[in-house]
Each structure stands twice: as C-alpha cells, then as structure tokens.
C-alpha cells in the first residue's frame, strides 16, 4: 500500500472541500464499500465536510422479513433442506431466524455458491433443496447458472426462493423519494463489472448526480471520492469509472444475457421500504418450475414492524446507526434486533465493529 | 461516538425459556461468553474456574500444578499441515505453556463413530505420537468409546494435561499496565485459513498450512529468563481480536494496535480478503500473544526471533491509559478504527 499516495489523496480531497466550503453527502451504495471504508480506516481520515451515507446495497439487510419468514417456514417442513449463504442464517424474521430453526431441527446448510446447492440436490434425491437466492447483480448470474445446470443434469429436486434485487432501480427510487440529501454516488466495482458503467447513465440523466465506479482498496475508494467532489466542484456531472482496470462500459454481456434468459424484472418487497416496482427478479418461462414459492405454495408476506428497530431508515441513508436507540444497547451482533446488525456488510454491524 | 468494548456483553442477558444452542455459542465470541457465564459458571462457580484462565493452578504440596482440558471437533479431520491429532496435543500443551508451565503429561479420550476408517485412526494416532514427542510430553492415560453410526461426527478427541509451574512464574492478566508492549509470535490467521481451504464447498487452492505447534518449545526460552513478562495467551478461536478483548476487559485500559506491524503472509492476507474475513478474528494454533513491560520488550522479541516458532514475531501493540477502554487499530492506510470481540462464527461474505 502506498501511504504517500493515500496521504496526497486525502490532502487533495481536503483542499477541494476547503475551497468550496460545502458539505458533500456521498452515498456508498454497496455494503462492501461501507465495510471497506471503515475497516481500512479511510472514513476516519476524511475531512469533516464529507458525509458518507450508507445506501441500500447490503443484500441481507434489504431482504424482507416476509422472505425470512417464508424461508423459516420451508425449513421446518419435512423433506426440505435449505441452502443459504452464511449471512442469512441469523437474520431475524417475524418469528425467529434460520439459526433458531436449525436448533429446532431444520436442515439449514451454508453454501458458498449456488452450484453447491445443486450438488447437494444431486446427492439427496429424496429431499427437496431450496436455495435462498439473494443478492444483487453479483450473485444473480451464479444463481442463473445453477438453475441451468440443474436443468441440464435433469435434477428435479432443486428450487430457489428468489430474493434477487437490482441496484439501479434502488438508487432511482431513493432519489425519486427525495427524502435523503445525496450529492453523489460511489458505485460498487463488483456489481459494475456485471452491469457496466453505462448502466448508471439514467441516474445521471434524470437526477444530475455524479456516479463514480470504484474498487474496494483504500486508494481506489479515495480516488472515487476525489472524482465525485471534483465533478461537483466543477459542476461537470457524468458517469466516471475510476475502476477501469475491471469495469467496462457495457459490462459482462454474457452474465447479463444469462440473467435475462432466466429472470424477469418484478415488483419485489424490500425490507422496510415496501414493494418497489421492477426492483427485483423472478424466474421466467420454462424456469418457473424451479420457483420454490409455486412448488411449495408459500407466500412472501408483509413485514411486521420490529418495535424500536430503525434498519429501514438506515438502509435508505435517512439515519445513522448511532441515532437508533437500540444500537449497541439492545441490538448488538450477538443479539441483533434488525438485519443491519446481522450482516457482515450491514451498516450497523460495521459501525459496531469498527466504530465511528 | 466512542463506546467501551462490548458494553453489550456485560449487560444482563435475558434468556427465553425455549432458547436453543446455536453454532455461535461455540464460536469463541460474545455468545460463548454468555453461555459460560450464565449457564456454567453460575452452577460450578469456584475460584479456580472463575478466573477462566487457560489452565487452573492447583497447589499440591510445595508444587504448583497447572491443569487444563480441551475438546476437539475440527472438520475436516485432516487438513493442510496437520490433523485433529496434532491439534489435540498442541491445544492442550499450549494452554499449559502460555501459563508459563512445563507440560508433564496428557490424557487422551477418543469418541469414535461406528464405521470410522481404522486407517484414519492410525494416521491420527501417529500424528498424536509425533506431536507429543516433539512437545516432550507423554500420553499417560486414556479412554475410547464407540458410538452408533450417525450419532457422532467421525471422531472427536478430548485431551487434558498437567504441567508444573516453575517457582517464581506467575503470569496474570491483571498485572498488565499502561506502557506495556504486546508481541505477536508469528504470522497470523494460518490455522483458520488452512481449515477453511479444506472445507467441503469452500475448497480453494492455497499454500497456507496450519500453524499448529507446541508452544512450550517457545515459552521455555521466555520463562526463567528473568524478564518482566506479564501475560501470555494463545489466540485460537476468535483470534487476536479475542485475546486483545480479554485484555482490555480485564484491565480496563486501552490497547493501540498497528495493523502494518502484525505479521501476515501475502497468501493469508489475500485468502482472508477473498473470504471477506478479518485476519484478526481468525484462529491460530501455534501462536502466542505476549504482554511484556516496555523495558524488556526488545529482549523478549530477540528471544522469540531466535526460536523457529517465533522467528516472525513482532511488536504489534501497546497498552495505553485511555478511557473508555477500547482496542484501536491504526490501519495500513493510515486511518483508525475499533477492534471488537468477534461475535462468534465468522462466515464468508456472500458478495
């Protein structure tokens, strides 16, 4: 790590801030950025007039309570094995988490990729395997591949409970609501590898906010912040890609085609934000037979409010974790009340773990 | 906002009548603390157990005997650089060694599942024999049980150990004071990463091997050298972060850690990054956190560096009189952040 370069970036950013005399509110859309900014200490080095706001990009945090409840209900049925990414296991639904279900005897297996779930299905032909397919454009192509693999191999006992969501509609909906003051966006490198830099153009066109794609190393994040402020100071707003080493304008078209082949955009429920139009994905056409909701006749219900929990406002950037009365008191990583404290990429967990 | 470390851990936790054991109760973090304090110590409380040190110190005649026990349920049973047998010897020997004791003898209990492969038993017993020889201890008593198929997980091992505490040796976490220096005896996070690299479903190619080693081969050089060593602990589950949290909670002073000074191989750093894990929270099985007075820090470091088990040792942190008591990390990038006791089971991220 080149600390001289990092220092120079901080100085540049500080100078830009001082010259303009403004406060800049920058939203890091993605949970990986939230964690990287805090874990690396970059956040602690920034001048006071840069306000970093964590956005709705932690896939676990935005997964609705109703989705968790549906997963829990399925896990307790005979003959079903739930396969899930580890972070989901402890997210509280309306009535406990998958971790609680596992302690009651449910078969909940942690997998590291969707294809592992297909392998489990192949090895357990007498069971139904339900993969909890959550995440943004980074995890969707692997889910699509897994489904295609199941079909190619004739595996009939593999299903997904789709909770996949889309990054761009989430940003658009936040901006249209207009409740959070955001000057610019730090856009996630890994999602952008899939969707491409051009995907952010509608945001710039409609809202005139800088969208800068950055990686997750300290220097890359600082380059991104400097680029956002430079655009704002010069009033020259566009989609800027400071992560050009990995991200192209059009993105990974193979992955995009894969998503389009298997999924259709759908209105889906986000935690605390309600149903947002065309903000998620559901299986389409011949792939519908892999849909656990239809197969097991299960509905994803509405969220029930958790008394005192303000995760909904945190994921929309309306509130900082420390402004929630439960934060660090009743709600901790050991006894989380809301999803933002559970996920390793949750804003509250990052604030608790790394301080602010 | 500044918080003291783990305010929540100290709060009274209300348990629901139907609460069940979850994996995190065994993860070495906050949840395990709750289990031990609220459900075990509350029933078995005595001065030896209450100290929750790595070994109990018993006065027998004129001798002080250290006594410890440890269960091993690692999966997979064999992993890069070691197996459950090596771990079962090192784990117990190390709990004695970090007390400053000279390990004398071990017990060995094997719980074997019906259908288990005898060839694997033979390999693991060979590993136990080799590691015990290396550590200079004998397995002097043991027990074997076989349980029905599907009621066990292949093989679990429990070892207990006793050691003699040399006269004058009295390491105690409460002796730590402001100005003391914290040394880490080598490269961090290798055991946990080696295990993860071998886990089904996660298998990734790496050169990382477990660091499991009998630490008495290192601590024997440190004990009796007349140096003002205050405390030692081997950072296993919950890693370096867990041991630093133990220290900060016990003495109510802060610790400042310099990330760039923590020894780590590039392979380990990249593997942890790939898995989204913090190396500070990953298990080690042949490393030692040594807290020493500032005056003796360089001498202790020099002794470590001469020993194969401590050749990569480094001064990584210091104890400072700052309230509220926190662990603060000066990051590689030059920023600052907190270190907290890990929650328990660290799981790879999903995106």
Interface residues (C-beta under 8 A of the other chain):
Chain A: X1 X3 X6 X7 X32 X38 X39 X40 X41 X42 X43 X44 X45 X59 X60 X85 X86 X87 X88 X89 X90 X99 X100 X102 X103 X104 X110 X111 X112 X113 X116 X134 X135 X136 X138 X139 X190 X218 X322 X328 X329 X332 X333 X334 X335 X344 X345 X352 X353 X354 X355 X356
Chain B: X1 X2 X3 X7 X8 X9 X11 X13 X20 X21 X22 X23 X24 X29 X30 X31 X34 X201 X202 X276 X278 X326 X329 X330 X331 X332 X333 X334 X335 X336 X337 X338 X340 X343 X344 X346 X347 X348 X349 X350 X351
